[in-house]
């Protein structure tokens, strides 16, 4: 709490002449409500024993009107127990401004571009895209609640070798460059059909030298469709039709999971920018010719060398990412660009950003690359859309709906999305994730539906009374044990939001909301509400709890139904 931190900061300044940023933590409840290690942090520079420093700070703060108890633990930890009146002040803030409570303002008025999901047309959306979408949404929401102006964008390859592979197989499937035969592909089967074509084309590229040369030639033709604005040749008609099928498929899926993107950057839009930039900066010594290709030599920077223009004169993914960075800057002049991808391109992005740093250092400095692990099949097998043993994103939704129907008796979308999103978000971003549908829909454990049910349960209590909770009435008498424990946990919300926003790590918020729901359940099981003499204050507590839980779930992108 800011008020407490400022009191400690002033005491340290007055006693020792030291300006110290005070960090507060939450100790075990039997020690107090808040704790600080400031005495141990400054003792060495003062040439004093930490416990002696702590004693002086405690002596100064013991009579402050916000504390009922100040004590020392261990070598110099200082623990504080707040007076009920201080907690009531926080409760009043939640009741008076529920939507504003806890907002951190760390990104106030900053322009932030978040890029995530990044599916490629001509390929199917797999569970990795679902995972990245969930993570990207939560990070974007954290920035928005902190006052940031967020532009959510998506980047994908509508040109490149994968397109050549898919187009090669499509032409084979159609019996030639016959765009009219596309009408024979049913609407509901288009994305799966293209996915199968991609797998077929990939295998042909790897196993058949003739097919490989045909695919490379086809890849060049696709680039020419964009350069020449060709929409009329038979092959171009097949390409543009299938590209649009992919975009329609993406839009339908994103709508289903509640994700919206402001702009979709196709590689074709940034490839020329990247190509011309690399050629220009080659003349300035940033990139170099190497065996018919153009590369960036990363070894002087502790990195590795990567190709930016291949021997055929085409821009690689690296050059396209250069073009994308420049395009995003031209479009938004951002304060920060957040790119969210899998762990497999960590070193790749280091090279790309280091190359950009040589001629546009502000773009590299303003870019943050967040990476996450893979969602794995049973047995820890990594999914791959190259060999076809992947699980589609829609399969995850369907499997979870099946599990929810088996356990809860329905296929409602809200608990299904809650289950998936919370299961993905509750662990720290970075590690691999093994998703288990039956565990994710459980109402008994650390799950999204458990939190959704905890919210609906609280709402049902307030709906049983006609009393309005918009006007706060301070309680009379001390808080009971369970009232106080719930209120202390509620007041932790701003700290958790700040930590989650600073690190851009939603798992902190997940863990807090689970603990909050558990605290509410203990309160509810031990505190009569309707008809009790403390009905009013307990309804206030439930209203505040509901607001905080709803706000937190909304940041995570999890639906907040009033009933389950």
Secondary structure as the mmCIF struct_conf table of DSSP 4:
data_model
#
loop_
_struct_conf.conf_type_id
_struct_conf.id
_struct_conf.beg_label_comp_id
_struct_conf.beg_label_asym_id
_struct_conf.beg_label_seq_id
_struct_conf.end_label_comp_id
_struct_conf.end_label_asym_id
_struct_conf.end_label_seq_id
HELX_RH_AL_P HELX_RH_AL_P1 UNK A 2 UNK A 16
STRN STRN1 UNK A 25 UNK A 25
TURN_TY1_P TURN_TY1_P1 UNK A 29 UNK A 31
BEND BEND1 UNK A 33 UNK A 33
STRN STRN2 UNK A 34 UNK A 36
HELX_RH_AL_P HELX_RH_AL_P2 UNK A 38 UNK A 46
TURN_TY1_P TURN_TY1_P2 UNK A 47 UNK A 47
BEND BEND2 UNK A 48 UNK A 48
HELX_RH_AL_P HELX_RH_AL_P3 UNK A 50 UNK A 61
TURN_TY1_P TURN_TY1_P3 UNK A 62 UNK A 63
TURN_TY1_P TURN_TY1_P4 UNK A 65 UNK A 66
STRN STRN3 UNK A 67 UNK A 73
TURN_TY1_P TURN_TY1_P5 UNK A 74 UNK A 76
STRN STRN4 UNK A 77 UNK A 82
HELX_RH_AL_P HELX_RH_AL_P4 UNK A 84 UNK A 96
TURN_TY1_P TURN_TY1_P6 UNK A 98 UNK A 102
TURN_TY1_P TURN_TY1_P7 UNK A 106 UNK A 109
STRN STRN5 UNK A 111 UNK A 115
HELX_LH_PP_P HELX_LH_PP_P1 UNK A 119 UNK A 120
TURN_TY1_P TURN_TY1_P8 UNK A 121 UNK A 122
BEND BEND3 UNK A 123 UNK A 123
STRN STRN6 UNK A 126 UNK A 126
HELX_RH_AL_P HELX_RH_AL_P5 UNK A 127 UNK A 145
TURN_TY1_P TURN_TY1_P9 UNK A 146 UNK A 147
STRN STRN7 UNK A 149 UNK A 156
BEND BEND4 UNK A 158 UNK A 160
HELX_RH_AL_P HELX_RH_AL_P6 UNK A 161 UNK A 174
TURN_TY1_P TURN_TY1_P10 UNK A 175 UNK A 175
BEND BEND5 UNK A 176 UNK A 177
HELX_RH_3T_P HELX_RH_3T_P1 UNK A 179 UNK A 184
BEND BEND6 UNK A 185 UNK A 185
HELX_RH_3T_P HELX_RH_3T_P2 UNK A 187 UNK A 189
HELX_RH_AL_P HELX_RH_AL_P7 UNK A 190 UNK A 207
HELX_RH_AL_P HELX_RH_AL_P8 UNK A 209 UNK A 227
TURN_TY1_P TURN_TY1_P11 UNK A 228 UNK A 229
BEND BEND7 UNK A 232 UNK A 233
HELX_RH_AL_P HELX_RH_AL_P9 UNK A 234 UNK A 257
TURN_TY1_P TURN_TY1_P12 UNK A 258 UNK A 258
BEND BEND8 UNK A 262 UNK A 262
STRN STRN8 UNK A 263 UNK A 266
HELX_RH_AL_P HELX_RH_AL_P10 UNK A 267 UNK A 283
TURN_TY1_P TURN_TY1_P13 UNK A 284 UNK A 285
BEND BEND9 UNK A 286 UNK A 287
STRN STRN9 UNK A 288 UNK A 290
TURN_TY1_P TURN_TY1_P14 UNK A 291 UNK A 292
STRN STRN10 UNK A 293 UNK A 296
HELX_RH_3T_P HELX_RH_3T_P3 UNK A 299 UNK A 301
TURN_TY1_P TURN_TY1_P15 UNK A 302 UNK A 302
BEND BEND10 UNK A 303 UNK A 303
STRN STRN11 UNK A 306 UNK A 309
TURN_TY1_P TURN_TY1_P16 UNK A 311 UNK A 312
BEND BEND11 UNK A 313 UNK A 313
STRN STRN12 UNK A 315 UNK A 315
HELX_RH_AL_P HELX_RH_AL_P11 UNK A 317 UNK A 332
BEND BEND12 UNK A 335 UNK A 335
STRN STRN13 UNK A 336 UNK A 342
HELX_RH_3T_P HELX_RH_3T_P4 UNK A 343 UNK A 345
HELX_RH_AL_P HELX_RH_AL_P12 UNK A 346 UNK A 357
TURN_TY1_P TURN_TY1_P17 UNK A 358 UNK A 359
HELX_RH_AL_P HELX_RH_AL_P13 UNK A 361 UNK A 365
TURN_TY1_P TURN_TY1_P18 UNK A 366 UNK A 366
STRN STRN14 UNK A 367 UNK A 372
STRN STRN15 UNK A 375 UNK A 376
TURN_TY1_P TURN_TY1_P19 UNK A 378 UNK A 379
BEND BEND13 UNK A 380 UNK A 380
HELX_LH_PP_P HELX_LH_PP_P2 UNK A 381 UNK A 381
STRN STRN16 UNK A 382 UNK A 382
HELX_LH_PP_P HELX_LH_PP_P3 UNK A 383 UNK A 383
TURN_TY1_P TURN_TY1_P20 UNK A 385 UNK A 388
STRN STRN17 UNK A 392 UNK A 392
HELX_RH_AL_P HELX_RH_AL_P14 UNK A 393 UNK A 408
BEND BEND14 UNK A 409 UNK A 409
HELX_RH_AL_P HELX_RH_AL_P15 UNK A 413 UNK A 425
BEND BEND15 UNK A 426 UNK A 427
HELX_LH_PP_P HELX_LH_PP_P4 UNK A 428 UNK A 428
TURN_TY1_P TURN_TY1_P21 UNK A 429 UNK A 430
BEND BEND16 UNK A 431 UNK A 431
STRN STRN18 UNK A 433 UNK A 434
HELX_RH_AL_P HELX_RH_AL_P16 UNK A 437 UNK A 440
TURN_TY1_P TURN_TY1_P22 UNK A 441 UNK A 441
BEND BEND17 UNK A 443 UNK A 447
HELX_RH_AL_P HELX_RH_AL_P17 UNK A 448 UNK A 462
TURN_TY1_P TURN_TY1_P23 UNK A 463 UNK A 464
BEND BEND18 UNK A 470 UNK A 471
HELX_LH_PP_P HELX_LH_PP_P5 UNK A 474 UNK A 475
BEND BEND19 UNK A 476 UNK A 477
HELX_LH_PP_P HELX_LH_PP_P6 UNK A 478 UNK A 480
HELX_RH_AL_P HELX_RH_AL_P18 UNK A 481 UNK A 490
TURN_TY1_P TURN_TY1_P24 UNK A 491 UNK A 492
HELX_RH_AL_P HELX_RH_AL_P19 UNK A 493 UNK A 503
TURN_TY1_P TURN_TY1_P25 UNK A 504 UNK A 504
TURN_TY1_P TURN_TY1_P26 UNK A 506 UNK A 506
HELX_RH_AL_P HELX_RH_AL_P20 UNK A 507 UNK A 526
TURN_TY1_P TURN_TY1_P27 UNK A 530 UNK A 531
BEND BEND20 UNK A 532 UNK A 532
TURN_TY1_P TURN_TY1_P28 UNK A 533 UNK A 534
HELX_RH_AL_P HELX_RH_AL_P21 UNK A 535 UNK A 555
TURN_TY1_P TURN_TY1_P29 UNK A 556 UNK A 557
BEND BEND21 UNK A 562 UNK A 562
#
